[in-house]
Amino acid sequence: MNFKSPTIEEKLGKAYTEHNVFKRLELYISFYELLSFSIMHWITTGTTAMINIDTYAYSSIQGTLESIKMTLAKG
């Protein structure tokens, strides 16, 4: 008996796991990570926050894209 569970590629196929959407998601994740980090030192006007509030918004978008990528990767 073989109790080994099939891999994602075996379940979904190589065409699915190597689809262009995964490359695009990685590109967008990288973009929002860099954007979030690069604006961190700018002072937000109108608030007393120590860190730019937009940093939180962009890092949230990054996290959402990472979640989407993981969900798609798991099938």
Secondary structure as GFF3:
##gff-version 3
##sequence-region A 1 75
A	DSSP	alpha_helix	8	12	.	.	.	ID=ss1
A	DSSP	alpha_helix	14	17	.	.	.	ID=ss2
A	DSSP	alpha_helix	20	38	.	.	.	ID=ss3
A	DSSP	alpha_helix	53	74	.	.	.	ID=ss4
###
